[in-house]
Amino acid sequence: MALSINPNIKRLVCSRTGEEVEHDGFSHPIGLSPAGFPVAVEYDLAAISEQFGDDLFVDRPGMWRYTNLLPVAGVPDAYGADVGQTPTVPYPDLSERYGIDLWVKHEGGNPTGSFKDRGLAVGVALGHALGAESFFLPTQGNAGVAASLFSTRLGLRACRVTMPEDYVGGMYHKACAHYGGEVSFFGPNIAAAGKFAREQMAEEVAAGRSVDLSTFFEPGRLEGKKTMGLEIFEQFGDDLPDWVVYPTGGGTGLVGIWKAFEELKALGLIPVDKAMPKMVAVQSVNCAPVVESFRAGSELVAPVTSEGTIADGLDVPGAIMGHEILRVLRDSGGQGVAVTEEDITVAYNELAAVGAASGFEGSATLAATKSLLESGSITAGEKVLLLNTNSPWVALSKTLS
């Protein structure tokens, strides 16, 4: 597979300091910045616009339609044609019930049933293009499954997946192993599992042979998640949603969607005077570091102690890219909303009643929308897009067991 780096990458920057990060001609994998924060990719958008004009989006299946705005090129359809281009569906019954124009973007159609496929497909391809031979990450859910799948698709050494100890024999364990992952277990939570994994793999990372695919630890996952925003733009055209309501754990997708909107505006595809959607970060009251830091007016997200949530993807007690999540919420005029476990469950059943196949994470977005309606933040007639980030199979396994 002849992978290469997009020649229109302008530079890499530290997401916190804005300082340029050296890449030595893209001769080695990219990790965190020297300051210890995530690295972001900046493109020469003027050159891209001049080069491609109206042909910016290419005639290819899946998210590789946006290859001109992705960091890695030469990705064949056999690797990722089934990732992305997920449906965005109106729900007239719910719209009438709540007096708004309600839509849901369903990410469950991705190959492993989750939006994680977008980020991991790009992260694995980018890392390998930069010379990596293998990948590893801690996980308590879909990320490990996706990383295992895409490592296998590239014919690489098994992705090393580390899970908390109580995940032994669980569905994520079985799915990772099924797709070729090498699974191990350590500690009571993902933070402990991640610390252990990084200690074990430190020599491989230093040598450039392996890449840590943890959320925001390399720039590919953010770029892959960005494709959700590019799809939203294409699916809605000039009539973008007033609100995009996003279930927020690590926050890669929320930051990615906004990055797509900013790039599209810089390219002139979204008019300069056009209002962009207000972004909403949704968390459980049992684990709400982003919401609490947003309400406190902080610049960084302070970690919390999670009390556990039925929505596994929201059970993230810290956020290494918290500064960008908070910036996105403020720049967009958005909000952070914490919902109760009971409200998540009610919304889960409410979506099922109109035939919407949702997991608990996606259901939390409906619960948050109802809260924003009650507070008067969302007003009658506004267009609201909910991100349903995964298939309902995990939720069903809990509710039907």
N, C-alpha and C positions, 0 to 999 in steps of 0.2 A: 504494500500500500504506500504510494508516494505522497505522503503528507508533507505539507509545507506551511510556512507562516504567511499570513495575509501581508502582502507588500505595502498595504496602505495603513499599517499600524504606525502612528506618529510617535508615540512614546508610551512608556509605562510610568505610572505615578503612584505614590503613596496616597491612599484614600484619605488619610487623616491630615498629613502635612502638606500635600500637594507637590512635594518634591519629586523630581524625576528619579526613577529607579533604573540603574544600569542593567542592561541585558546581554552585553557582550556579543552583539550580533545574533541573539537568540540561539546561543550555543549550549544552553543548559536549561533545565527546568526552572520555573519561576515559583518562588514561595512567598512568604511575607516580606514586607519592606524592611530595610535596616532598622526602622523605628518600631517594628513589630506589629504593623497594621496590614490589612489586606491591600493588595496591589490591584489597580484598575487599569484597563486598556483604553487608550485614547487613539482615535482614528483621525487620519487626515480627511475630514469630511468634505472639504472643498475639492480635493483631488478625486474622491470617490464620486461626488456629484458630477464633476467635469468628465470623468471617465465613463460613467455608466448612464447618466441622465435618467431618462424614463425607464431604463432597463435595469434599475437598481436591484429589483427582486427577480431572480432567475426562474426559469421554468423547470423546477425540480420538485420532487415530492418531499413532504415533511419540512422540518425546520431548516433544512439546507437550502431552501428557497432564499434564505437570507445570508448566504455564504459571503457576500460582499461586505457584510457588517459583522462577521465572525472572525476570530483570530487565527483559525486554522483552515487551510485550503486543501484541495485534493482529496476530500473525503468522499468515497464512493457510496452510491445508493445502498449497496449491500450492507454497509455499516450502520446507517442511520435513517434510511428513508421512511421508517415506521415511527419516527419520533416527531412530535409536533403536529401542527395543523389540526388541532383539536376543535370540536364544535363549540360554538357559543349560542346558547338556546334561550329564547324568551319563554317566560312562564306567565301567561295571561291570568291564570287563576290567582296566583300570588300577587300579581300586579294589581288586579282589581281589589283584592283583599286589603292591600296596604296603600293603595292610592298612588303607586309609583310605577315606573316602567322597569320591571325586574328581569334581569338576564343572569344566566349562569354559564361560566366557561368550564367545561368538563375535561379534566386532565387524565381521567381514568383510562382513556383509550391509548395511552402510551404503552410501549411493549411490556414493562413490568407493572403497569397500572398506576403510575404516579408521575407527577411533574418532575420528580428527581431525575428522570431519564434525560431531560433536556440538558441539565447542568452537567451530569456525569458523562454524557456522550461527548460534549465538547471538552470537558476536563481531561478525560482519558486520551482523546485524540490529540489535544494540544500538548499534553505532557509527553506523549510518545513522539510527536513531531520535534520536541525539544531534546530528545535523547533518553527519556526514561524507559526503563525496561519493565517496571512493575509499579503497582499502586497499593496504597493502604489507607484505611480510615477507621475511626470508631463509628459505630452506628447503633441506634435503637429502633431502626425502621427501614424505610424504603431506600435510603441512600446506599446502603451496603449491597442491596439486591441489584440496583442499577450499576454500581461500580463493578460488581462481579460479572454482570452480563456483558458490559462493554469491554472489559479486559479480555473476556473470552472471545468476543467478536474480532479483536485485534490479534488474537493468537499469542497473547502475552502470558507471562507467569501468572499464576493465580493471584487475584487480588486478596490481600490479607485484611480480613475484616475482624475487628475486635468489638465484642458486645459486652454489656454488663452481665454478671454471672447468672442473674435470674432469667436470662433469655435462652438458656440452654434448652434445646428441644422445641423451641417456639417456632411460629410460622416464619419469622424473619430468618432465623437460623437455617431452617430447611430450605427456604427460597435462595439464600445466598449460596449454600452448598450446591443446590440444584444447578445454578448458573456458573458453577466453577470456582466459587470463592473458597478461600482457606480460612475457616472461622475459628476464632479463639475467644476466650471469655476472661474478663478481669473486672473486679470491683463492683460496687453497688450501683453505679450510674455511668452515663456517657462521659462525664468529665474524668473520672478515674480511668475508664477504659482508654480514653484518648491520651492521657498522660503516660500510661503504660505502653501504648502502641508507639508513641513518639520516642520513648526511651529505647525500645527494642529496635527501632528502625533508624536511629540517628545516624549511624555510619552509612547506611544505604542512601539516605537523603543527602548527606554531606558530599557523597561521591557522585551525586546526580543520577544514581541508578533507579531511585524510587521517589515517588511524589506522594505527599500527604494530601489526600482529597477531602479533608475535613472542610466544613462549611467556611468559605471565604479564605482558606489557607492557600489557594492558588486562584488565578483569575478566570479559569475556564468555566467553572460552575456559574459564576455571575453572568458571563457572556451567553451561556446556553439558556439560562432562565430569562434573559433579555428577550428571547424570541417570543415569549408570551405577549410582551408589549407590542412587538411588531405585528403579531397576529391580531391583537385587539384593534390596532390602527387599521389594518386591512379589512377586518370584519365589520367595523363601524364606519369607516370612512370619515367624512366631515362631521358626523354626528356622534362624537366620542361620548362615553358615559360621563355623567356628572360626578359619579363616585366609583372607585374601584375598591372593593372590600376584600382584604387579603388575610388569610390565617397565618400568623407570624410566629415561627419558631426562631430559626437562625436569621430569617429575613432576606435570604438571597433573592427570592422571587419578587418581593416588594421593591427592593433596590433595583433589580434588573428591569422590571417593567418601567420604572421611572427613567432609568438610563436610556431605554429605547425611546421613550417620549422626548427626552431631551435631545437625543441624536436626530430624531425625525424633525424636530423643530429647527435644529441647526441646519439641516439639509433643505429646509423650506417646504417639506411635505406637510407639516402642521404649521399653518400660518402663525406668524409672530404674535398677532393679536388674538389668537384663538385660546380660550381658557382650556387648560388641561385638567384631567380628572383629579378630584381630591382623593388622596390615598388614605386608606384606613388600615391600621395594624390591629388585628384581632387576636386576643390571647385569653386564656382561662384565668379566672381570679386566683386559681391555685398556683399559677406560674405566670406572672405578668411583669417581667422586668422592663420590657419596652414601654408598656403603658404607664407604669409607675414613674419611670425616668422622664417620659414625655410630659406627664402632668406636673412633675417637679421642675420642669424647665431646664433639665440637665443637658449637657453636650455629649456625654457618654452614657451608656446604659450600665447601671449598677447591677451586679448579679444578685439574685435572690435565692432563697431555699425553696425548692419546689415541694408542694404538698401532693403532687401527682394529679394527673388529669386523664380522663377517658380518651382524650384526643392526643395520641402519642406524639404527633408532629408538633404540638404546642408545648411539649414538656422540655423546654430548653431554658435553663435558668440564667443564662448570660447571652451576650451577643458581641462577638469580636468586631462586627461591623456596625455596632449600635450607633456610632456617630453619624453614619450615612442613613440609617433607618430614620433617626430623629430628624435629620435634615430633610429627607423626602417628605415626611409628614408635615413639617413646617412650611417648606417651600410650596407644597401643593395645597396648603390650607386644609389639610386633612386632620385626622384624629387617631388616638389610640383608645381602644375599647376593650375592657375586660368583661367577659360573660361568665355566668355561673355554670357549673356542671349540669344542673337541672335545665337551664336554658338551652344548652347544647343538645341535650337529649330531646327536649321538646321540638327543637328545630329539625333535628334528625328525623323524627317521626312526621313532622309537617312536610318536609321535602318528599319523604316516601309516599305520602298521601296524594301528591300530585305527580307521582311517577318519576321523580328526580332521584337518580342513584347517587347518593352522597355518602362520604365518610364523615366521621365526627369533626374533622378539621374544617371541611367545607360547610358543614352544618353550623359551625360556630359563626360563620359569616352572616348567615340569616339571623341568628340570635343578635348579632351586633347591629345589623340593619334595623331590627325592631327597636333596639335601644336608642339608636340615633333618630329614629322617627319619633319616639316618645319624648326625646329631649328637644325636638324641633330642629335638629341639625340638618337632617334630610327633610325636604319639604315636598308637598304633593306634586306629582307629575315628573319629578326628577328621574333620570335614568341611572340605575344602580346595577353594577356588574359584580357578581359574587364569583370568587375563584374557588372552585371545587377541585382541590389539588390532587386527589387520589381516588381510586375506585373504592366502592363500599365493602370490599371483601374482608378487610380487617375489622371494620365495625360490625359486619354481619357475623363474623366468627365469635365476637364477644356477645352480641345480643341474642344469637340463636343457640349458643352452647348451653 
